[in-house]
């Protein structure tokens, strides 16, 4: 489902598109998903959000490995995030694999490195 392009003659997966994102929650067993939102991946940048936070960041893809860093910013003052607190802003990193329209792995908050939550992005629309 992923398109590839050939910069300098090598094949690189293009993950550009609109995705549904699902992630775990500290209140759930570690491999379950509950929260979610929508993200746009374009030109090594990520934009998106959910009911309580929006996301802005960058990503890189090498072979089938996907790495992302993002700033997460609260827009609903009553929202509790997946890490179990009400922080106004925090940074996350994600490491995942790319396969058949799904990017799946784990994410960690930079200020809570001991907590790792599952995360899955499912491609819904390839960008024109």
ABEGO torsion letter per residue (X at the ends): XBBBBBBGGBBBBBABEBBBBBBBBAABBAABBABBBBBBBBGGBBBEEBAABBBBBBBBBBEABBBBBBBBBBABAABBBAAGBABABBBBBBBBBBBGGBBBBBBBBAABAABBBBBBBBBABBBX
